[in-house]
Amino acid sequence: MSGARRWRAAGLAVATCLILSACQGTSPDGDRVAAAEARKAADCAAAVDSLLVVTQGYLDGVGSTSASSGAAPSPSAGPSADPEAEQKQFARALQDIRGYASRRGCDQEQFQSELTEGLAALSTGGPVARAVLLQLQADTAAAPRPAGPLQPGDDVAAAVAAAASGATVQLSAGTFELTDTLALLRGVTLRGAGREATVLQTRAAGGALLVLTADSVTLQDLTVRRTGDGPGSVLSAAPVAALELTSVRVAGARADADGLGGVGILMSAGSGGQTGPTRRVSLRVTDSEILDNAVAGVVIAGEHRAEIVRTAIERSGQCGVCYLDISDGQVRDSRFTDNAAGIVAGGDARPRIEASSVTGGEVGVQAIDRAAPDVTGSTVTAAARAAFVWTNSATGRLDGNRCVDVEFGIVAGPSSAPLLGENDCQVARGEQ
């Protein structure tokens, strides 16, 4: 019986029995040596079965996550599992089972062969399954870590899987074609040779990168983009994820007919996110470019805290940056050009916008629902409808801002109540 068929028959009870060391049994009469060897072979097979059962549970938790979901202004349909808890459980089980197999003296070559066969037959496919498979192969077989920068044509997913948490995977100059979404299950750094020189590129359905770890993932000195007309976002992160971009270009997200996808960077809402005023910065974007994304440049949902500094965001179909739900953070010294709306705050979001500029588009900064953005020292130029629009029950503050070449400066709906300081803008009451 193959490893895949065997583990399906074994079920969860096998994993539980093995991990609790409750499957020892007694040796039958007869040849004790043969019986001991038979018992060891059965236990080693059970170890493979157990690992496959635990892996299936992990995949059931995160494998359905979509790298292309998330449409502004309501992108909370993005990754919603709790990958941190699933990953910790999976790591503990992996450690227990590997330790058990080692103590039992299992044949490592056979163990790895049966494990690889079983993993290939798991019911959940896609990029997360492949990432788990590659990571298991690297961990279990002690695969060598990549030496030197990766070259175009090398398997980036395999190199990332072989890298320990906290490690750096160096990419040389050139274009790296991703045939599927690159799922990141560990906190690693992907560093290129410069955003004009190193390109991670995909045409496949879904997104380019999917971050499913609470450990910080860092991208430096490279471009990540989608090409072609297929729908998908570019970077998608789970509610627990932390992502940092420095000198990175993100481009080319496309939406499907229902408006899903199309986001350059999506920080998703869902279970397992942060709460409270002391939550960490989960997205930091510095000295970067976010260009030509069909729906939004950046969407920050759930409890994420995002800081965007010295970054250019251009030609987004709905918003350059959308802060939603109870997200917060700041945008500072950044430039927005020809986005439908430069910055949108919705839900109960409370971002700070400082010393930034918005040029073109329909609206410079918009606050809706109960949002309370704090906008200071910023300039809106040539917005077709209005520079600043406050509707619903939005509050917050506008102080030290300028309106240039706009018909309407600050437009506040009858239920909104922004605190107005000294702004070089005309003020008008708008209809709800």
Sequence and secondary structure as in RCSB ss.txt:
>XXXX:A:sequence
MSGARRWRAAGLAVATCLILSACQGTSPDGDRVAAAEARKAADCAAAVDSLLVVTQGYLDGVGSTSASSGAAPSP
SAGPSADPEAEQKQFARALQDIRGYASRRGCDQEQFQSELTEGLAALSTGGPVARAVLLQLQADTAAAPRPAGPL
QPGDDVAAAVAAAASGATVQLSAGTFELTDTLALLRGVTLRGAGREATVLQTRAAGGALLVLTADSVTLQDLTVR
RTGDGPGSVLSAAPVAALELTSVRVAGARADADGLGGVGILMSAGSGGQTGPTRRVSLRVTDSEILDNAVAGVVI
AGEHRAEIVRTAIERSGQCGVCYLDISDGQVRDSRFTDNAAGIVAGGDARPRIEASSVTGGEVGVQAIDRAAPDV
TGSTVTAAARAAFVWTNSATGRLDGNRCVDVEFGIVAGPSSAPLLGENDCQVARGEQ
>XXXX:A:secstr
  HHHHHHHH HHHHHHHHTT       SS HHHHHHHHHHHHHHHHHHHHHHHHHHHHHHHTT  SS   TT  
TTS  S HHHHHHHHHHHHHHHHHHHHHTT  HHHHHHHHHHHHHT S  SHHHHHHHHHHHHHHHT     S B
 TTS HHHHHHHS TT EEEB SEEEEESS EEE S  EEE S TTTEEEEE SSS SEEE  SSEEEEEEEEEE
E SS  B SEEE TT EEEEEEEEEE  BB TTS B EEEEE  STT   STT    EEEES EEE  SSEEEEE
 TT EEEEES EEE  SSEEEEE TT EEEEES EEES SEEEEE TT EEEEES EEESSSEEEEE TT   EE
ES EEES SSEEEEE TT   EEES EEES S SEEE TT   EE S BS EEE   
